[in-house]
Amino acid sequence: MIPLYILGLLLRFGPQHGYNIKKLMEEQVEDFTLIKLPTVYYHLEKMETAGYITARHDQDGLRPEKTVYEVSESGVAKFKELLKQTLNINYRPLFDVDAAFYFSDHLETNDLTDSLSQYIEKLNKSLSVIQHHQIETIQYLPESIKTSANIIFHHHIAHYQAEIAWAKQSIDKLKEAATDDKATNH
């Protein structure tokens, strides 16, 4: 996915040096993708070798020389290919926490409910950040991409809201089951 984002950002914002590409990733796509920023330079090198981008050295006065990257014709074709591949939507969420529920007979109910409560707090914070970022971002976007940006934000907001609802329901069910267990054991 990193090459897709690098190519897309270069196409959208024009030629950039590596630091600006990393900055654009942080500002533009961090809400909806997992990119380890130190790997950007690795991918830039691989993409240059593959001919998807070109690199030129630029020096502004006495400042250190910077490498500026630009998408080549084959890079435009590769970007379109990668972009079309993302339309092959697959959804199969895997959650590590499901193992804790599967083996919950080896855990205390409080461990599960406390963990879920902390999870809800984290989710609410993340949801708040995304909602705030949406408000900040949408107003500055060109009209041509506002709809797409809102679709992305709403996609992530819906997932956070669903996960929060699931965690709250799970806490209720765990507490109800613990109450039922106490009643049947007395």
Protein Blocks (a to p, Z undefined) as FASTA:
>chain_A
ZZmmmmmmmmmnopadfklmmmmmmmmmmmmcccdfklmmmmmmmmmmnopaccddddeh
jbccdddddddfklmmmmmmmmmmmmmccdddddfklmmmmmmmmccfklmmmmmmmmmm
mmmmmmmmmmmmmmmmmmmpcfklmmmmmmmmmmmmmmmmmmmmmmmmmmmmmmmmmmmm
mmmmZZ
